[in-house]
Each structure stands twice: as C-alpha cells, then as structure tokens.
Amino acid sequence: MAKPTNAYTDNSFVSSDLKTILHSKRANIYYLSHCRVMQKDGRVLYLTEDDKANLYYNIPIANTTSILLGTGTSITQAAMRLLSQAGVLVGFCGGGGMPLFMGSEREVFVEWMTPQSEYRPTEYIQGWMSWWWDDDKRLAAAKQLQIARVAYLQAVWGKDSDFKRHGFDSSNDAIQKMLSNNFSQIDKQTEVMHLLQLEARLTKQLYKLAAKNTGYDSFTREHDGIDKANGFLNHGNYLAYGLGATTAWTLGIPHGFAVMHGKTRRGALVFDIADIIKDALVLPLAFICASENMSEQEFRQECINMFTKHKALDYQFEVVKQIAMFKDWSV
C-alpha cells in the first residue's frame, strides 16, 4: 500500500535546513510587479510572461528581508508558507513600491504580513514595555532616535565619496552648522510633537540643499508629485519602511508601540525606525538619480546597494536594541 503524503510537508523545510543569516546581515529587498510568485521544488520563484516563453527567477529567501508585491502580482499559499518559515516580511502595494492597500484618501497605512514565529527574543519587548507607558521616558526614547538619525547622517555623508561628489558632505561648513543646530535643539524639546516639527524642519532644509546640489531649484515636496525626485523619494522611503518593519518584527516589538509617530497609529514604529536612515541615504539618492534620469529600477538598486554598503539594517537593529534596554532616562 502506498505511503500517504502530506501536502504541507512534501516541499517544505524547517528553519534549520537553511544556512542561518541574521536579519541584520541580509542583503535583499524585492519589489515585484506583473509576475506570479510561487513555490517549486522547495524554492520560491517568480514567473514573468514573455512573448515567447515564461521566465523563472529564484528568490534567495534565506538572504531576503522583505518583499513588496506591486501591480499585477499574485502569490501562492505554498510560497507564503516558505517565506514565513524563512522569516521574510511580505507587503502588498501599488505601482512604484508605494503601498496603497489598507489606506484611505487622507492617509496611507503600511500593512505588513509578518511570519508567525513564537521563538523571537522576549528581552527587547519586555525592555520596551518597561518604559513605553511613561510619557517622559517615551519622550527621552524619541530624543535618542533623533540623535541616532543625525549621527548616522553625519557619518555616512562624511565618508561616502559618491555623496561628497554631489555636495552631500557633512564636513562642509554650512551642512555642519545645519546638523549642529538641529542636534543642539533635540534635548530642548518638551513634547514629542515638537520633536516631529524639529525633524520636519531639518528634512525641509535637506530637501533645499539636495535640490540646489542637483539642479532641482524649483523642487517642492509633494507625495503625489509626478516628477522623478518626488517619485523616487516615495519609492525609497517605502524600501526603508521594509527595513524598519523587519527590524521591529525580528526583535519582537509590535509595530504599534511607536515613540514618535503616535501611540494610536498602526505600524507607526516602522516609520520611527525607517526615519533613522531615510534622510542620510534615500533623500540624496532620490535627487542624484533623478538628476541623472535613472529608471525606477536603477534607483531601487542604488538604494539597496547603499543600504548594504552603509549597513543601514545593522544600524537600525543596534539603535532599537539600545533604546529597548535604555536605563539612563535623565538624558
């Protein structure tokens, strides 16, 4: 008599079957459109239709942090099972990597499908929740996020030759003064809303600097703007949200426990974590790539390369871990 098979285990695997790659060291973020994601022979593939043939491409799930599924995509249940086992976050979005689903006309919410793992660390959520309910401590944590954001920008712009060539150099007197002024104001803020306003003012100054450096003197930040600079900013920011979602999920901290973007906003912690690296990497890249008339795909690859080069995910992990276990609330 033939041995019965189990449809859920035939092409499945356990985590130990994969070479373990820490989430902070993973290199790949995928944005896919007009394709079908499926499981085949224990691997996750995406299928594109050509005029003469169907083309299959492998996704190295053990080295992938997150996948954004854009316009014209579908995914099988078997592929989702393998992605979940490998700890890959999946998000459904509109064209250009900008999440549109689960949103409204007034505000866009980012919704991530996260793997169901009960074996993530508990120390960070326990540390986070030990102070999160205290308004003063949450304000202190928000200040630490802002300090980390400015410090990262100073470090990246101080050593990246490509950025320096386009005028993004933190040793420049004007930029140094801009960052120093922002840094000195962080500890003086008495409310989270004031910190958000301080953050917005610096970002606005950086937009002005970037526009001047790359010939976009008439630039205006518009989330619905059709020009390349605005489109690339949107696209790059959502790639950064993928890193933020991965960081929070891997450390076991629910995405709703934010310190900057509001206690009642679902997924707000993702935005907090993404902001640590957005201005340093996505902002200058968006203007540089737009000025060089790059395609959306070329810009996306530049972003991912820069995330890897400057260890953006590593930095986000370290900052969040330090804040979770933070003790000196006098700062």
HELIX and SHEET records of a PDB file:
HELIX    1   1 SER A   15  ASP A   17  5                                   3    
HELIX    2   2 HIS A   23  LYS A   25  5                                   3    
HELIX    3   3 ILE A   61  ASN A   63  5                                   3    
HELIX    4   4 GLN A   77  GLN A   85  1                                   9    
HELIX    5   5 GLY A   95  GLY A   97  5                                   3    
HELIX    6   6 GLU A  123  TRP A  132  1                                  10    
HELIX    7   7 ASP A  135  LYS A  159  1                                  25    
HELIX    8   8 SER A  161  ARG A  165  1                                   5    
HELIX    9   9 ASP A  173  ILE A  186  1                                  14    
HELIX   10  10 VAL A  192  THR A  214  1                                  23    
HELIX   11  11 LYS A  228  LEU A  251  1                                  24    
HELIX   12  12 ALA A  268  ILE A  277  1                                  10    
HELIX   13  13 LYS A  278  VAL A  282  3                                   5    
HELIX   14  14 LEU A  283  SER A  291  1                                   9    
HELIX   15  15 GLU A  296  LYS A  309  1                                  14    
HELIX   16  16 ALA A  312  ALA A  324  1                                  13    
SHEET    1   A 4 ASN A  28  LEU A  32  0                                        
SHEET    2   A 4 THR A  64  LEU A  69  1                                        
SHEET    3   A 4 LEU A  89  PHE A  92  1                                        
SHEET    4   A 4 TRP A 112  MET A 113 -1                                        
SHEET    1   B 4 ASN A  54  ILE A  59  0                                        
SHEET    2   B 4 ARG A  43  GLU A  49 -1                                        
SHEET    3   B 4 ARG A  36  LYS A  40 -1                                        
SHEET    4   B 4 SER A  74  ILE A  75  1                                        
END                                                                             
